[in-house]
C-alpha cells in the first residue's frame, strides 16, 4: 500500500478498461487535493478513445471511502473556503455524470458520507457483504446536501430519508442492494474481484457507441447538476463554520462520538 501520507490517485489502462484508484491513509477519506485529482483522472480516462469503461476503486481491504477529510473541514475559516471544499465532491460527481464511459464502482468495504456519494455517482456498483453504508453528515451538522441528488437518484427519497435521519446507523450491503445503490453483492473481496474482472471483460467487448448511448440515457434529466451541486456546496460550506459542527468534528476526531 502506498506510504504517501497525503494520499494519491492513479489510473491504469488495460484491455480497454481504465481503473481509477484512490488512496488516503485516513480510511480513504478525501481532502480537496484528492478530490481535484480524482475528478481530473475520471475526466481524462473518459477522453481516451480506446477506453470502453472505467472502474472506480479505492486501495486496501478496509474502508472504501470515509467521505470528507475531517482534518481539512476543521481548517475551513470562511464561507468561500467551505463552498470550495464541498465543490470538490460536486466536481467528482459531475465528472462521473459527464464521462462518456460507463463507470463501475468497486466497493470492498464500508462507505460513509461522500463515499456513498461516489458509489451513487457510478453507473453500476459491485460490493462485498462488508460494504455497509452510512450518511453521517447530519450528526456533524452539515447534511449530505452535495451528494443527495446522486443518492436519491439511485435509492429514492424514502431510503435517502432513512439514511440521513439515521445518521449514526450503518445500513447493510444487502439493504443497499435492495434499495438500488449496489447492483451485485459478493461474500468477500476475492469473489468481488472475480466478478469485476468478468464484467469488465464483457464491457470491453461491447460496441463503444452503444455504451456511450447507454451512458446518455442513464443520466437523462441531470443537465442542471453543475448549478445545483454548486448551490448545495455553498450550503454545506456555510454550515461547517457553525459552532455545532466544529464541536462535533472535534468530538469525532478525538473518538468521543
C-alpha positions in Angstrom: 0.0 0.0 0.0 1.3 3.5 -0.7 3.3 5.2 2.0 2.3 8.7 0.9 0.7 10.4 3.9 -1.1 12.8 1.5 -2.7 10.0 -0.4 -2.8 9.6 -4.2 -4.9 8.9 -7.2 -3.7 6.8 -10.2 -5.1 5.4 -13.4 -4.1 2.2 -15.1 -5.5 1.3 -18.6 -5.5 -2.4 -19.6 -7.6 -4.3 -22.1 -9.8 -1.2 -22.9 -10.7 -0.7 -19.2 -9.4 2.3 -17.2 -9.0 1.6 -13.5 -9.0 4.8 -11.4 -7.8 4.2 -7.8 -7.6 6.5 -4.9 -5.9 6.1 -1.5 -5.6 8.1 1.7 -4.2 6.7 5.0 -7.2 8.1 6.9 -9.7 5.4 5.8 -9.5 6.6 2.2 -11.1 9.9 3.2 -11.0 12.7 0.6 -9.3 16.1 1.2 -9.5 18.8 -1.5 -6.4 17.8 -3.3 -7.5 14.2 -3.8 -11.0 15.3 -4.9 -9.5 17.5 -7.6 -7.2 14.7 -8.7 -10.0 12.2 -8.7 -12.3 14.3 -10.9 -9.4 15.1 -13.3 -8.4 11.4 -13.6 -12.1 10.4 -14.3 -12.4 13.1 -16.9 -9.1 12.1 -18.5 -9.9 8.4 -18.6 -13.3 9.2 -20.2 -11.5 11.1 -23.0 -9.4 8.1 -24.0 -10.8 6.6 -27.3 -9.7 3.1 -26.5 -11.3 3.0 -23.1 -14.7 1.2 -23.1 -15.4 1.6 -19.4 -13.9 2.9 -16.1 -13.5 1.1 -12.8 -13.6 3.3 -9.8 -11.9 1.8 -6.7 -10.0 2.6 -3.5 -7.0 0.8 -2.3 -6.7 -1.5 0.7 -9.2 -4.1 2.0 -10.9 -1.9 4.6 -13.0 1.2 4.2 -13.9 2.1 0.6 -14.2 5.7 1.5 -14.8 7.6 4.7 -16.0 10.7 3.0 -14.8 14.2 3.7 -11.5 14.8 5.5 -12.4 15.9 9.0 -9.0 17.4 9.5 -9.4 19.7 6.5 -13.0 20.6 7.5 -11.6 22.0 10.7 -9.3 24.2 8.8 -12.2 26.0 6.9 -12.5 29.6 8.2 -14.9 31.3 5.8 -17.9 30.6 3.5 -15.9 30.7 0.3 -13.3 28.1 1.5 -16.2 25.9 2.7 -18.0 26.1 -0.6 -14.8 25.4 -2.5 -14.1 22.3 -0.3 -17.6 20.8 -0.9 -17.4 21.7 -4.6 -14.7 19.0 -4.7 -17.3 16.4 -4.2 -19.5 18.2 -6.8 -16.7 18.0 -9.3 -16.2 14.3 -8.8 -20.0 13.5 -9.1 -20.2 15.7 -12.2 -17.1 14.1 -13.7 -18.8 10.7 -13.4 -22.0 12.1 -14.8 -20.4 13.8 -17.8 -18.0 10.9 -18.6 -19.0 9.2 -21.9 -17.8 5.9 -20.4 -19.8 3.6 -18.1 -18.3 3.7 -14.6 -18.3 0.6 -12.4 -17.6 1.2 -8.7 -15.8 -1.5 -6.7 -16.9 -1.2 -3.0 -14.8 -3.5 -1.0 -15.9 -2.4 2.5 -17.7 0.4 4.3 -18.8 3.7 2.6 -19.5 6.7 4.7 -20.8 10.2 3.7 -19.1 11.2 0.5 -18.1 7.6 -0.1 -21.8 6.8 -0.5 -21.9 9.7 -3.0 -19.1 8.2 -5.0 -21.0 4.9 -5.2 -24.1 6.7 -6.3 -22.3 8.6 -9.0 -21.2 5.3 -10.6 -23.4 3.6 -13.2 -23.0 0.2 -11.7 -21.8 -1.0 -8.3 -20.2 -4.2 -7.2 -19.7 -4.6 -3.4 -18.9 -7.1 -0.7 -21.1 -8.1 2.3 -18.8 -5.9 4.4 -19.7 -2.8 2.4 -22.2 -1.2 4.8 -23.2 2.4 4.2 -23.9 5.4 6.4 -24.7 9.1 5.8 -23.3 10.6 9.0 -23.4 14.3 7.9 -26.5 15.2 9.9 -24.7 14.1 13.1 -22.0 16.7 12.5 -24.4 19.4 11.4 -23.8 19.7 7.7 -26.2 17.3 6.0 -25.5 15.4 2.8 -26.5 18.2 0.5 -24.0 17.9 -2.3 -24.3 14.1 -2.7 -28.1 14.0 -2.2 -29.1 14.3 -5.9 -26.9 11.3 -6.8 -28.0 9.2 -3.8 -31.7 10.0 -4.3 -31.4 9.2 -8.0 -30.3 5.7 -7.0 -32.2 4.7 -3.9 -35.2 7.1 -3.9 -36.4 9.7 -1.4 -37.6 7.2 1.2 -34.4 5.3 1.5 -32.4 8.5 1.4 -34.5 9.9 4.3 -33.7 6.8 6.3 -30.0 7.0 5.6 -30.0 10.7 6.5 -32.2 10.7 9.6 -30.5 7.5 10.9 -27.2 9.3 10.6 -25.4 7.2 13.3 -26.5 3.9 11.9 -24.9 1.7 9.3 -27.2 0.0 6.7 -26.0 -3.3 5.4 -24.8 -4.1 1.9 -27.9 -6.2 1.3 -30.0 -3.2 2.3 -28.0 -1.0 -0.2 -28.6 -3.7 -2.9 -32.4 -3.9 -2.1 -32.6 -0.1 -2.4 -30.7 0.1 -5.7 -27.4 1.6 -4.7 -25.5 -1.7 -5.2 -26.2 -4.0 -8.2 -24.3 -7.0 -7.0 -23.0 -8.1 -3.6 -20.3 -10.7 -3.1 -19.3 -12.7 0.0 -15.7 -11.4 0.0 -13.1 -9.4 -1.9 -11.8 -12.4 -3.9 -15.3 -13.1 -5.2 -15.8 -9.4 -5.8 -12.7 -9.1 -7.9 -13.6 -12.2 -9.9 -17.0 -10.8 -10.7 -15.5 -7.4 -11.5 -12.9 -8.9 -13.9 -15.7 -10.9 -15.7 -17.9 -7.8 -16.0 -15.0 -5.6 -17.2 -14.1 -8.2 -19.9 -17.7 -8.2 -21.2 -17.8 -4.4 -21.3 -14.6 -4.3 -23.2 -16.2 -6.4 -25.9 -19.2 -4.2 -26.4 -19.7 -1.6 -29.1 -18.3 1.7 -27.8 -21.0 3.8 -29.4 -23.7 1.6 -27.8 -22.0 2.1 -24.4 -21.9 5.8 -24.9 -25.5 5.9 -25.9 -26.5 4.0 -22.8 -24.5 6.4 -20.7 -26.5 9.3 -22.0 -29.8 7.5 -21.2 -28.7 6.7 -17.7 -28.1 10.3 -16.9 -31.1 12.0 -18.6 -32.6 14.8 -16.6 -29.4 15.7 -14.7 -28.3 18.5 -17.0 -28.7 21.1 -14.3 -26.4 19.5 -11.9 -23.4 21.8 -12.4 -25.5 24.6 -10.9 -27.4 22.5 -8.5 -24.4 20.9 -6.8 -22.6 24.2 -6.6 -25.6 25.6 -4.7 -25.6 22.7 -2.4 -21.8 23.0 -1.8 -22.4 26.6 -0.7 -25.0 25.4 1.9 -22.6 22.9 3.4 -19.7 25.3 3.2 -21.6 27.7 5.4 -22.9 25.1 7.9 -19.4 23.8 8.5 -18.5 27.1 10.1 -21.1 26.7 12.9 -20.1 26.1 16.5 -22.2 22.9 16.5 -20.3 21.4 13.5 -16.9 22.4 14.8 -17.6 20.9 18.2 -18.9 17.7 16.6 -15.9 17.4 14.3 -13.5 17.7 17.2 -15.6 15.1 19.0 -15.3 12.6 16.2 -11.6 13.1 15.8 -11.0 12.6 19.5 -13.0 9.4 19.5 -15.6 10.8 21.8 -18.5 10.4 19.4 
